[in-house]
Amino acid sequence: MNSDDTAQSTRRLRLAAAPGGLCVVQDLLNSASMPAASIPDLLADETSAQAWLDSALRTWQEQTGRTAPRITIGVDDAAALRDLRSHVRGWITGDADDGTPHPLEADITFHDGRLTYAPRHDGAVAVASLIHLETLLASHTGTLRRLKTCKNPACGGAFYDRSRNGTRVWHDMKTCGNALNLRASRARRRHSPLPGEAAEATP
Ligand SMILES: [Zn+2]
């Protein structure tokens, strides 16, 4: 797909959109701030959250071929969306494995030989249902395991791993991969004994 169709949050990390409806889950994760790269939180307030959502829904509509729901973000919704982002990130990283149930408010319809869903209500509740359903669908089709967050703790950018063996860990090898590998090799050099010095005894 054309990178111009990729939603604002994912495009600012120079990443391609995850396939199908999963793109909206990726876009939620990539709305987070990255202070080290001066990247702001797109869910900081309701105005920026609405702009984030409109952009994410355009990509979702483009990729799913379905009409995006109209969702209006209210005053209290930005904080709820940040919470949603945290728990979805925990699902992707495996850190949220605590069995917490998350309610779903949606209508499933069968029409023209096709099953579709529509989130109920408005604001953060509707966004949460959309995100939860797309995450669930992707977990069943096997695409969810390829949606990953960058191993660099200062980054956490969400990318779709299209590598043949699915072992990619960095959102960008040049920035996050190289920076951390360089730091690790410097640390190893610092801790390795100089020539002529006795190596530290290890238990
Ligand atoms: Zn990264």
Residues whose N, C-alpha, C, O or C-beta is under 5 A from the ligand:
A	BS01	ZN	C150 N152 C155 G156 G157 H171 D172 C176
